[in-house]
Amino acid sequence: MRSASARRRAFRVAIGVCAAIQCVCAFGYDPAGAINPDAFKPNGERYEAAVPDTLDLAERARIAVHGLTSFLNPEKHFAPYGHVYFNGRPAYLSDFPGGPPNWGKIAEALQFARMMSGSEENLDVDAKMFEGMITDVPLNPAAPTPVSCTMAALTNLYQVDPRPELKRVIDTIAEDHVRSAQPQGDGLYYYDGPPSTNPTALGVTNYWLQVFIQGRAIRPMTRWALASNQTKYIDTCGGLARFTILPKFWESEAAPKAVTSAEHAQFNGHSHAHTQGLMGLLTYAQAANNARIKQFVRDGYEHMRSFGIARIGLFGEGCTTGDMTWLALALSVAGVGDYWDDADAYIRNHLAELQITDAARMNAANAEMPEGRGKNDTTSGPYDPANESNENAIDRCLGTFLSDSTHPTLIPEHNLLYTICCTGNCTPAMYFAWHSIAQCDDGHARINLLLNRASPWLDVDSYLPFEGKVVIRNKSAQSVAVRIPFYVDTRSVRATVNGEPHDAVWVGRYATLDNLEPTDTITLEFPLTTTTETYTLKWKQDEFWKECTDPGPDWKPLDPPAKYTFTIRGNTVIDVSPRDTGKGLPLYQRDALKAAKAPMKTVRRYVAPKMVSVFPP
């Protein structure tokens, strides 16, 4: 087992992801008139409904609002804390470093969570948080990522509240991005330093900052170009994209001699950095209709699926689980591939498991931890009240996401903590999934994921994973096309409208029902299969979470490697064995999901009047 000092060194590398993009300037932007507090208030329709008590992303978002507004530091203009340690007793929040560089991610996550859930909890925080972010997060020309994240959050706000003062701020940020980009060949870049080849317990990070910084800038710049109808920013994104796909950034650790890995995005390095690069590239490629880059991103996504246990969304770090969910959704929306079942499995399993939703479970795990600072904390001595807080830390973090996506059954003591970036990446992935469940164009609705959803056109009640059943309560759709998951034999699907059999027209895996009327109730039923699937994992239980594809030249896998057997109903894990033991937080405590009948509950549903688009049409 690695020594405590080795794990602390690993964690220093992890927080270096944040430290490396810390700002070097001393000022931000002028928010005068840009932030309208009323723009954050959810003002959609609300109504009570009896629904299956199954995974509900709107309910998960309601819990997220609690954490996203409670783990902020009022003494720092409501900036987020950078880290939370549950492996010290009492649990505590800390910012050495990590919070401000991720400010924009957390602001964006909060917007999405309110839009999904309609929660008004701590509503007075939002405007203060946004004003602090604009004022306190300046541009580092070589590493603009904090301001890139700010631009993403402000672009979302502009779609809801398009005021000229806000446009002025975003235009200024965008122009700073354009001005800071340096030419190289036919491309543009912000940072092009040497690779980081020193092995750590995280692995070898290699070319991570280069791909991460460029990719994180491309996505909000492209979205702002489309939202503001200023296509000039697309040209800058094209230059950044051409630099980002340079072969030196996409060389695999090992590849067949006949394969040119750089042409297939088979990267070797920091996983989350490269998936962020792929996300930026795909956003640009969709806007510019660049078929070659779309294929490149698809290949990179497939490459990353080889690591960890893709069937459940276990990709090493929580950020990467969020990114891979986003990529699966975006590639499907773009028509580059059909990855809806990938996304469905990630969402139902490890993305859901990483979210802290049960204070009692976390309190029980924390009660076993030693008093004082947690393992892998890089700070020592008494708590600093200006930058740390141990006041109700577990309750304040309900709804946020853990970072360890390496260990499938137990997050061990040394990893029972998180860096704030994971919440900033997992929550937007959850929003993209919620947004993609049901869509409607000119009266023709499409349901891509069989998850609960209230929408302006129809409501989806999902009985999965208890029963192979989905009920659609129509409001205004003239037709609906429902995607049936890959594990269902389409010949076994039975459809009714208001209790009467109804023939469906099949196109691929979509069953289409036409001639619908408002208030129609459509029911689709099918046999739900349960499978037993065994996967091999070479990562070790006693190591830090893995953020890189290459664990290092001296790293050796378990011999023999660990094997985990999952019981999966549909796409949902309902059991796993063996289970790792020791201090920490047990995962996949899902005995309740083994029942054959879905329990019902009454909820207050919320329908947002306007939704933010996170990916080009």
C-alpha positions as CSV (number, residue, x, y, z in Angstrom):
1,M,0.0,0.0,0.0
2,R,1.3,3.5,-0.8
3,S,2.5,5.6,2.0
4,A,0.4,8.5,3.3
5,S,3.1,10.9,2.0
6,A,2.8,9.4,-1.5
7,R,-0.9,9.8,-1.5
8,R,-0.5,13.4,-0.3
9,R,1.9,14.1,-3.2
10,A,-0.7,12.6,-5.5
11,F,-3.4,14.9,-4.1
12,R,-1.0,17.9,-4.6
13,V,-0.9,17.0,-8.3
14,A,-4.7,16.8,-8.3
15,I,-5.2,20.2,-6.9
16,G,-2.5,21.4,-9.3
17,V,-5.2,21.1,-12.0
18,C,-6.8,24.0,-10.2
19,A,-3.6,25.8,-9.2
20,A,-2.2,25.7,-12.7
21,I,-5.0,27.8,-14.0
22,Q,-5.1,30.3,-11.1
23,C,-5.4,33.9,-12.4
24,V,-2.4,36.1,-12.5
25,C,-4.2,39.4,-13.0
26,A,-5.6,41.5,-10.1
27,F,-9.0,42.5,-11.5
28,G,-12.0,41.0,-13.2
29,Y,-14.8,42.7,-15.1
30,D,-17.4,45.4,-14.3
31,P,-20.8,43.9,-13.7
32,A,-22.7,47.2,-13.6
33,G,-26.3,46.5,-14.6
34,A,-25.5,43.0,-16.0
35,I,-27.1,40.9,-13.3
36,N,-30.8,41.1,-12.7
37,P,-31.7,39.2,-9.5
38,D,-35.2,38.5,-10.8
39,A,-33.7,36.5,-13.7
40,F,-32.8,33.7,-11.3
41,K,-36.3,33.1,-9.9
42,P,-38.0,30.0,-11.3
43,N,-41.4,31.1,-12.7
44,G,-42.6,28.0,-14.4
45,E,-45.8,25.9,-13.9
46,R,-46.2,23.7,-10.8
47,Y,-48.6,20.9,-10.1
48,E,-49.0,17.8,-8.1
49,A,-48.8,14.3,-9.7
50,A,-48.7,10.7,-8.6
51,V,-45.5,9.2,-10.1
52,P,-43.3,6.1,-9.8
53,D,-40.7,6.5,-7.1
54,T,-37.8,6.0,-9.5
55,L,-34.8,8.0,-10.5
56,D,-35.9,11.6,-11.1
57,L,-33.3,14.0,-12.3
58,A,-35.5,17.0,-11.3
59,E,-35.5,15.7,-7.7
60,R,-31.7,15.2,-7.8
61,A,-31.5,18.8,-9.1
62,R,-33.5,20.1,-6.1
63,I,-31.0,18.5,-3.7
64,A,-28.2,19.9,-5.8
65,V,-29.5,23.4,-5.4
66,H,-29.1,22.9,-1.6
67,G,-25.5,22.0,-1.9
68,L,-24.6,24.5,-4.6
69,T,-25.9,27.4,-2.5
70,S,-24.8,26.1,0.9
71,F,-21.1,25.2,0.3
72,L,-20.2,28.8,-0.8
73,N,-18.1,31.2,1.3
74,P,-20.0,34.4,2.1
75,E,-16.7,36.0,3.2
76,K,-15.3,35.5,-0.3
77,H,-18.2,37.0,-2.3
78,F,-20.0,33.6,-2.3
79,A,-17.1,31.8,-4.1
80,P,-17.2,28.0,-3.8
81,Y,-14.8,26.2,-1.5
82,G,-12.3,24.2,-3.4
83,H,-12.3,21.0,-1.4
84,V,-14.3,19.1,1.1
85,Y,-12.8,16.5,3.5
86,F,-15.1,13.8,4.8
87,N,-12.1,11.7,6.0
88,G,-11.3,14.1,8.9
89,R,-13.6,14.5,11.9
90,P,-15.5,16.7,11.8
91,A,-15.9,17.0,8.0
92,Y,-14.8,20.4,6.8
93,L,-14.7,22.7,3.7
94,S,-11.4,24.2,2.5
95,D,-10.0,26.4,-0.2
96,F,-6.3,25.7,-0.5
97,P,-6.6,26.2,-3.5
98,G,-9.4,25.4,-6.1
99,G,-12.6,27.4,-5.5
100,P,-12.4,30.6,-7.6
101,P,-11.0,28.9,-10.7
102,N,-14.2,26.7,-10.7
103,W,-16.5,29.6,-9.9
104,G,-18.1,29.7,-13.3
105,K,-18.7,25.9,-13.3
106,I,-20.6,26.1,-10.0
107,A,-22.6,29.1,-11.2
108,E,-23.6,27.2,-14.3
109,A,-24.4,24.1,-12.3
110,L,-26.7,26.2,-10.0
111,Q,-28.5,27.7,-13.0
112,F,-29.2,24.2,-14.5
113,A,-30.3,22.8,-11.1
114,R,-32.9,25.6,-10.6
115,M,-34.1,25.2,-14.2
116,M,-34.7,21.5,-13.7
117,S,-36.3,21.6,-10.3
118,G,-37.8,25.0,-9.8
119,S,-36.3,25.1,-6.3
120,E,-36.2,28.6,-4.7
121,E,-34.0,27.5,-1.8
122,N,-31.4,30.2,-0.9
123,L,-32.5,32.2,-4.0
124,D,-30.9,35.4,-2.7
125,V,-27.5,33.8,-3.2
126,D,-27.5,33.6,-7.0
127,A,-27.1,37.2,-7.9
128,K,-24.4,37.8,-5.3
129,M,-22.5,34.8,-6.5
130,F,-22.6,36.0,-10.1
131,E,-21.6,39.5,-9.3
132,G,-18.7,38.2,-7.2
133,M,-17.6,35.9,-10.0
134,I,-17.6,38.7,-12.6
135,T,-15.7,41.1,-10.4
136,D,-13.2,38.7,-8.8
137,V,-12.3,36.3,-11.7
138,P,-9.8,38.0,-14.1
139,L,-8.2,36.7,-17.3
140,N,-4.9,35.0,-17.4
141,P,-4.0,35.2,-21.1
142,A,-2.1,31.9,-21.0
143,A,-4.8,30.0,-19.0
144,P,-8.2,31.7,-19.4
145,T,-10.1,28.7,-18.1
146,P,-11.7,30.4,-15.1
147,V,-13.0,33.2,-17.3
148,S,-14.0,30.7,-20.0
149,C,-16.2,29.0,-17.3
150,T,-17.6,32.5,-16.4
151,M,-18.5,33.1,-20.0
152,A,-20.4,29.7,-20.1
153,A,-22.5,30.7,-17.1
154,L,-23.2,34.2,-18.4
155,T,-24.2,32.8,-21.8
156,N,-26.8,30.7,-20.1
157,L,-28.1,33.7,-18.2
158,Y,-28.3,35.7,-21.4
159,Q,-30.5,33.1,-23.0
160,V,-33.0,33.7,-20.1
161,D,-32.4,37.5,-19.6
162,P,-30.9,39.1,-22.8
163,R,-30.1,42.5,-21.4
164,P,-27.5,44.8,-23.2
165,E,-25.5,45.3,-20.0
166,L,-24.9,41.5,-19.8
167,K,-24.1,41.3,-23.5
168,R,-21.4,44.0,-22.9
169,V,-19.7,41.9,-20.2
170,I,-19.8,38.7,-22.3
171,D,-18.6,40.5,-25.4
172,T,-15.6,41.9,-23.4
173,I,-14.8,38.4,-22.2
174,A,-15.0,36.9,-25.7
175,E,-12.8,39.7,-27.1
176,D,-10.3,39.0,-24.4
177,H,-10.2,35.4,-25.5
178,V,-9.8,36.4,-29.1
179,R,-7.0,38.8,-28.3
180,S,-5.1,36.4,-26.1
181,A,-5.0,33.5,-28.6
182,Q,-1.5,33.1,-30.1
183,P,-1.0,31.9,-33.7
184,Q,0.9,28.7,-34.5
185,G,0.7,27.4,-38.1
186,D,-2.9,27.5,-39.1
187,G,-4.1,27.2,-35.5
188,L,-4.4,29.3,-32.3
189,Y,-3.5,28.5,-28.7
190,Y,-3.3,29.9,-25.2
191,Y,-0.8,27.5,-23.7
192,D,1.8,25.2,-25.4
193,G,4.2,24.2,-22.7
194,P,6.1,20.9,-22.4
195,P,4.3,17.7,-21.3
196,S,4.3,16.6,-17.7
197,T,6.0,13.2,-17.8
198,N,6.8,12.7,-14.1
199,P,4.8,9.7,-12.8
200,T,2.6,10.3,-9.8
201,A,0.0,8.2,-8.0
202,L,-2.6,9.9,-10.3
203,G,-0.7,8.6,-13.3
204,V,1.2,10.5,-16.0
205,T,-0.6,13.7,-16.9
206,N,1.4,14.3,-20.1
207,Y,-0.2,17.0,-22.5
208,W,-3.1,17.9,-20.3
209,L,-3.1,21.6,-19.8
210,Q,-2.8,22.3,-23.5
211,V,-5.9,20.3,-24.5
212,F,-7.9,21.3,-21.4
213,I,-7.4,25.0,-21.7
214,Q,-8.2,25.2,-25.4
215,G,-11.1,22.8,-25.2
216,R,-12.6,24.7,-22.2
217,A,-12.5,27.9,-24.2
218,I,-13.9,26.6,-27.4
219,R,-17.2,25.4,-25.9
220,P,-18.4,28.7,-24.4
221,M,-17.0,30.8,-27.2
222,T,-19.0,28.7,-29.8
223,R,-22.1,28.9,-27.7
224,W,-21.8,32.6,-27.3
225,A,-21.3,33.1,-31.0
226,L,-24.5,31.2,-31.7
227,A,-26.5,32.9,-28.8
228,S,-25.5,36.4,-29.8
229,N,-25.4,35.8,-33.6
230,Q,-21.7,36.8,-33.8
231,T,-20.1,34.2,-36.1
232,K,-16.7,35.9,-35.9
233,Y,-16.0,34.0,-32.7
234,I,-16.5,30.7,-34.6
235,D,-13.3,31.6,-36.6
236,T,-11.3,31.8,-33.4
237,C,-12.8,28.5,-32.2
238,G,-11.7,27.0,-35.5
239,G,-8.1,28.1,-35.0
240,L,-8.2,26.7,-31.4
241,A,-9.7,23.4,-32.7
242,R,-6.9,23.0,-35.3
243,F,-4.3,23.4,-32.6
244,T,-6.1,21.0,-30.3
245,I,-6.1,18.1,-32.7
246,L,-2.3,18.3,-33.3
247,P,-0.9,14.8,-33.3
248,K,1.4,15.4,-30.3
249,F,-1.6,15.6,-28.0
250,W,-3.2,12.4,-29.2
251,E,-0.6,9.6,-28.9
252,S,-1.7,6.5,-27.1
253,E,0.3,4.7,-24.5
254,A,0.4,1.7,-26.8
255,A,-1.3,1.0,-30.2
256,P,-1.2,-1.6,-32.8
257,K,1.6,-1.0,-35.3
258,A,-0.8,-0.6,-38.2
259,V,-2.9,2.1,-36.3
260,T,-2.2,5.8,-36.4
261,S,-3.5,6.6,-32.9
262,A,-3.2,10.4,-33.3
263,E,-5.9,10.3,-36.1
264,H,-8.3,8.5,-33.8
265,A,-7.9,10.7,-30.6
266,Q,-6.3,7.8,-28.7
267,F,-4.8,10.0,-26.1
268,N,-2.3,9.2,-23.3
269,G,-2.6,11.5,-20.3
270,H,-5.0,13.2,-18.0
271,S,-8.5,11.8,-18.8
272,H,-10.7,14.7,-17.8
273,A,-8.4,17.2,-19.6
274,H,-8.8,15.3,-22.8
275,T,-12.5,14.7,-22.5
276,Q,-12.9,18.4,-21.9
277,G,-10.9,18.9,-25.1
278,L,-13.2,16.5,-26.9
279,M,-16.3,18.4,-25.6
280,G,-15.0,21.7,-27.0
281,L,-14.1,20.1,-30.3
282,L,-17.5,18.5,-30.7
283,T,-19.3,21.8,-29.9
284,Y,-17.3,23.6,-32.6
285,A,-17.7,20.8,-35.1
286,Q,-21.4,20.7,-34.7
287,A,-21.7,24.5,-35.2
288,A,-19.3,24.5,-38.1
289,N,-20.5,21.1,-39.5
290,N,-17.0,19.8,-39.5
291,A,-17.4,16.1,-40.2
292,R,-13.8,15.2,-39.7
293,I,-13.6,16.6,-36.2
294,K,-17.0,14.9,-35.3
295,Q,-15.4,11.5,-36.2
296,F,-12.3,12.4,-34.3
297,V,-14.4,13.1,-31.1
298,R,-16.3,9.8,-31.6
299,D,-13.0,7.9,-31.7
300,G,-11.7,9.6,-28.6
301,Y,-14.9,8.8,-26.7
302,E,-14.7,5.2,-27.7
303,H,-11.0,5.2,-26.6
304,M,-11.9,6.4,-23.1
305,R,-14.6,3.8,-22.8
306,S,-11.8,1.2,-22.6
307,F,-10.8,2.5,-19.2
308,G,-12.4,1.6,-15.9
309,I,-15.8,-0.1,-16.2
310,A,-17.7,1.8,-18.9
311,R,-20.9,-0.3,-18.3
312,I,-21.6,1.6,-15.1
313,G,-19.8,4.9,-15.8
314,L,-16.7,4.2,-13.7
315,F,-14.0,6.3,-15.4
316,G,-11.5,7.1,-12.7
317,E,-12.5,10.7,-11.6
318,G,-16.0,12.2,-11.1
319,C,-15.2,14.9,-13.7
320,T,-14.6,12.3,-16.3
321,T,-17.8,10.4,-15.5
322,G,-19.7,13.8,-16.0
323,D,-17.7,14.4,-19.3
324,M,-18.4,11.0,-20.7
325,T,-22.1,11.4,-20.0
326,W,-22.1,14.7,-21.8
327,L,-20.2,13.3,-24.8
328,A,-22.5,10.3,-25.1
329,L,-25.5,12.6,-25.1
330,A,-23.9,15.1,-27.5
331,L,-22.7,12.5,-30.0
332,S,-26.2,11.1,-30.0
333,V,-27.8,14.5,-30.5
334,A,-25.4,15.2,-33.3
335,G,-26.2,11.9,-35.0
336,V,-22.5,10.9,-34.9
337,G,-23.5,7.7,-33.1
338,D,-26.2,6.1,-31.0
339,Y,-24.9,6.3,-27.5
340,W,-28.2,6.8,-25.7
341,D,-27.9,3.6,-23.8
342,D,-24.3,4.5,-22.7
343,A,-25.6,7.8,-21.3
344,D,-28.6,6.0,-19.6
345,A,-26.3,3.5,-17.9
346,Y,-23.8,6.2,-16.7
347,I,-26.7,8.3,-15.3
348,R,-28.5,5.5,-13.5
349,N,-25.3,4.1,-12.0
350,H,-22.1,5.9,-11.2
351,L,-23.3,9.5,-11.9
352,A,-26.1,8.9,-9.5
353,E,-23.9,7.1,-7.0
354,L,-21.4,10.0,-6.8
355,Q,-24.1,12.5,-5.8
356,I,-24.4,12.9,-2.0
357,T,-28.1,12.5,-1.3
358,D,-28.1,10.8,2.1
359,A,-26.6,12.7,5.1
360,A,-27.1,9.7,7.4
361,R,-24.8,7.5,5.3
362,M,-22.1,10.2,5.1
363,N,-22.4,10.9,8.8
364,A,-22.0,7.2,9.5
365,A,-18.8,7.0,7.3
366,N,-17.4,10.2,8.8
367,A,-18.0,8.9,12.4
368,E,-15.3,6.2,11.7
369,M,-12.7,8.8,10.7
370,P,-9.9,10.1,12.9
371,E,-10.3,13.5,14.5
372,G,-8.6,16.4,12.9
373,R,-7.6,17.0,9.3
374,G,-8.3,14.3,6.7
375,K,-5.8,12.2,4.8
376,N,-4.4,13.9,1.7
377,D,-5.0,17.4,3.1
378,T,-2.1,19.4,2.0
379,T,-2.6,21.9,4.9
380,S,-1.7,21.4,8.5
381,G,-2.5,23.2,11.8
382,P,-5.7,24.8,13.0
383,Y,-8.6,25.6,10.6
384,D,-8.4,29.0,8.9
385,P,-11.8,30.6,9.4
386,A,-11.3,32.9,6.4
387,N,-10.8,29.9,4.0
388,E,-12.1,26.9,5.9
389,S,-15.3,25.8,7.7
390,N,-16.3,22.8,9.7
391,E,-19.7,24.1,10.4
392,N,-22.4,21.5,9.3
393,A,-20.1,20.5,6.4
394,I,-22.0,17.3,5.5
395,D,-25.4,18.9,5.4
396,R,-24.0,21.8,3.4
397,C,-22.7,19.4,0.8
398,L,-25.9,17.5,0.2
399,G,-26.5,17.4,-3.6
400,T,-22.8,17.8,-4.6
401,F,-20.7,15.1,-6.2
402,L,-17.8,13.1,-4.9
403,S,-14.6,12.8,-7.0
404,D,-13.6,9.1,-6.7
405,S,-14.9,7.3,-9.7
406,T,-12.2,4.6,-9.4
407,H,-13.5,2.3,-6.7
408,P,-16.8,0.6,-7.6
409,T,-18.1,-0.6,-4.3
410,L,-16.5,1.5,-1.5
411,I,-14.8,4.9,-1.6
412,P,-11.9,4.2,0.8
413,E,-10.9,6.5,3.6
414,H,-8.0,8.1,1.8
415,N,-10.3,9.1,-1.0
416,L,-13.4,10.2,1.0
417,L,-13.1,13.9,-0.1
418,Y,-13.7,15.8,-3.2
419,T,-12.5,18.7,-5.4
420,I,-15.2,21.1,-6.4
421,C,-14.6,20.7,-10.1
422,C,-16.4,17.3,-10.1
423,T,-19.7,19.0,-9.0
424,G,-19.1,21.6,-11.7
425,N,-18.9,18.9,-14.3
426,C,-21.4,16.3,-13.1
427,T,-24.3,18.7,-12.6
428,P,-24.3,20.1,-16.1
429,A,-24.1,16.5,-17.4
430,M,-27.2,15.8,-15.4
431,Y,-28.9,18.8,-16.9
432,F,-28.0,17.8,-20.4
433,A,-29.5,14.4,-19.7
434,W,-32.7,15.9,-18.3
435,H,-32.9,18.3,-21.3
436,S,-32.5,15.3,-23.7
437,I,-35.1,13.0,-22.2
438,A,-38.0,14.7,-24.1
439,Q,-37.8,17.1,-27.0
440,C,-40.5,18.5,-29.3
441,D,-40.4,20.2,-32.7
442,D,-43.5,21.5,-34.4
443,G,-45.8,19.2,-32.4
444,H,-43.6,16.1,-32.9
445,A,-42.1,14.9,-29.7
446,R,-39.2,12.5,-29.2
447,I,-38.3,10.7,-26.0
448,N,-34.7,9.6,-26.0
449,L,-34.3,8.3,-22.4
450,L,-36.8,6.5,-20.3
451,L,-36.4,8.6,-17.3
452,N,-39.0,10.8,-15.4
453,R,-39.6,14.2,-16.9
454,A,-42.1,17.0,-16.8
455,S,-42.1,19.1,-19.9
456,P,-44.4,21.6,-21.7
457,W,-45.4,19.0,-24.3
458,L,-45.8,15.8,-22.2
459,D,-44.8,14.1,-19.0
460,V,-42.9,10.9,-18.8
461,D,-43.4,8.5,-15.9
462,S,-40.8,5.8,-15.9
463,Y,-41.3,2.6,-13.9
464,L,-37.7,1.3,-14.7
465,P,-35.9,-0.5,-13.2
466,F,-38.8,-2.2,-11.3
467,E,-41.0,-2.7,-14.4
468,G,-40.6,-2.5,-18.1
469,K,-43.1,0.2,-18.4
470,V,-43.3,3.9,-19.3
471,V,-46.4,6.1,-19.2
472,I,-46.6,9.3,-21.3
473,R,-49.2,11.9,-20.4
474,N,-49.7,14.0,-23.4
475,K,-50.3,17.8,-23.3
476,S,-49.8,19.1,-26.8
477,A,-47.8,16.7,-28.9
478,Q,-49.4,15.4,-32.1
479,S,-47.0,12.4,-32.3
480,V,-44.3,10.9,-30.1
481,A,-41.3,8.8,-31.0
482,V,-40.0,6.8,-28.1
483,R,-36.6,5.2,-28.1
484,I,-36.6,1.7,-26.7
485,P,-33.4,0.6,-25.0
486,F,-31.0,-1.9,-26.6
487,Y,-31.7,-4.6,-24.1
488,V,-35.4,-4.9,-25.2
489,D,-36.6,-7.0,-28.1
490,T,-38.7,-4.5,-30.0
491,R,-41.1,-7.3,-31.1
492,S,-42.1,-7.6,-27.4
493,V,-43.2,-3.9,-27.0
494,R,-46.9,-3.3,-26.5
495,A,-48.4,0.1,-26.9
496,T,-51.7,1.5,-25.8
497,V,-53.4,4.9,-25.9
498,N,-56.0,5.5,-23.2
499,G,-55.9,1.8,-22.5
500,E,-56.7,0.7,-26.2
501,P,-54.0,-1.1,-28.3
502,H,-52.2,1.2,-30.7
503,D,-49.9,0.2,-33.5
504,A,-46.5,1.9,-33.5
505,V,-44.4,2.6,-36.5
506,W,-40.8,1.6,-36.0
507,V,-37.8,3.6,-37.2
508,G,-34.7,2.0,-35.8
509,R,-35.2,1.7,-32.1
510,Y,-37.9,4.5,-32.0
511,A,-41.5,3.5,-31.8
512,T,-43.7,6.3,-33.2
513,L,-47.3,6.8,-32.3
514,D,-49.3,9.3,-34.3
515,N,-52.7,11.1,-34.2
516,L,-52.4,12.0,-30.6
517,E,-54.8,14.3,-28.7
518,P,-54.1,16.5,-25.7
519,T,-54.7,14.5,-22.4
520,D,-54.0,11.2,-24.1
521,T,-52.2,8.6,-21.9
522,I,-49.8,6.5,-23.9
523,T,-48.4,3.4,-22.2
524,L,-45.5,1.3,-23.5
525,E,-44.7,-2.1,-21.8
526,F,-42.0,-4.7,-22.4
527,P,-40.2,-7.5,-20.6
528,L,-37.4,-6.2,-18.5
529,T,-34.3,-8.4,-18.5
530,T,-31.9,-9.0,-15.6
531,T,-28.3,-9.9,-16.5
532,T,-25.2,-10.9,-14.6
533,E,-22.1,-9.2,-16.0
534,T,-18.5,-9.6,-14.8
535,Y,-15.9,-6.9,-15.4
536,T,-12.2,-6.8,-14.7
537,L,-10.7,-3.7,-13.0
538,K,-6.9,-3.3,-12.7
539,W,-7.0,-0.2,-10.5
540,K,-6.3,-0.9,-6.9
541,Q,-8.5,-0.3,-3.8
542,D,-5.6,1.2,-1.8
543,E,-4.6,3.8,-4.4
544,F,-5.7,7.3,-5.0
545,W,-8.4,7.8,-7.7
546,K,-7.0,7.5,-11.2
547,E,-7.1,10.7,-13.4
548,C,-4.8,9.4,-16.2
549,T,-4.8,6.7,-18.8
550,D,-1.2,5.8,-18.0
551,P,-0.8,4.9,-14.3
552,G,3.0,5.3,-14.6
553,P,6.0,3.2,-15.8
554,D,6.5,1.5,-12.4
555,W,2.8,0.9,-11.8
556,K,1.7,-2.8,-11.8
557,P,-1.9,-4.0,-11.8
558,L,-3.3,-6.4,-9.3
559,D,-2.2,-10.0,-10.0
560,P,-4.7,-11.4,-10.6
561,P,-6.8,-8.3,-11.3
562,A,-10.0,-7.6,-9.4
563,K,-13.3,-8.9,-10.9
564,Y,-16.7,-7.5,-10.0
565,T,-20.0,-9.2,-10.9
566,F,-22.9,-6.8,-11.4
567,T,-26.6,-7.7,-11.4
568,I,-28.1,-5.4,-13.9
569,R,-31.8,-4.9,-14.5
570,G,-32.2,-3.1,-17.8
571,N,-29.4,-0.5,-17.5
572,T,-29.5,-0.2,-13.7
573,V,-27.1,-2.0,-11.3
574,I,-29.2,-3.5,-8.5
575,D,-26.3,-5.5,-6.8
576,V,-22.6,-6.1,-7.1
577,S,-20.1,-8.6,-5.6
578,P,-17.6,-8.9,-4.1
579,R,-17.8,-5.8,-2.0
580,D,-14.6,-4.1,-0.8
581,T,-14.4,-3.6,3.0
582,G,-12.8,-1.1,5.3
583,K,-13.4,2.5,6.4
584,G,-15.1,4.6,3.8
585,L,-18.4,5.1,2.0
586,P,-20.2,2.0,0.7
587,L,-21.7,2.3,-2.8
588,Y,-24.6,0.6,-4.6
589,Q,-26.7,0.0,-1.5
590,R,-29.7,-0.8,-3.8
591,D,-31.7,-3.6,-2.2
592,A,-34.9,-1.5,-2.6
593,L,-34.5,-1.6,-6.4
594,K,-34.9,-5.4,-6.4
595,A,-38.6,-5.2,-6.0
596,A,-40.8,-6.3,-8.9
597,K,-43.3,-3.4,-8.5
598,A,-42.5,0.3,-8.6
599,P,-43.5,2.2,-5.5
600,M,-45.6,5.3,-6.1
601,K,-45.4,8.8,-4.6
602,T,-46.9,12.2,-5.0
603,V,-44.6,15.0,-6.1
604,R,-44.9,18.6,-7.0
605,R,-43.7,18.8,-10.6
606,Y,-42.1,21.9,-12.2
607,V,-42.1,22.8,-15.9
608,A,-39.5,25.5,-16.8
609,P,-40.9,28.1,-19.2
610,K,-37.6,28.4,-21.0
611,M,-34.7,25.9,-21.2
612,V,-31.1,26.7,-22.0
613,S,-29.5,25.0,-25.0
614,V,-26.1,23.6,-24.1
615,F,-25.2,22.1,-27.5
616,P,-25.7,23.5,-31.0
617,P,-28.8,22.1,-32.9
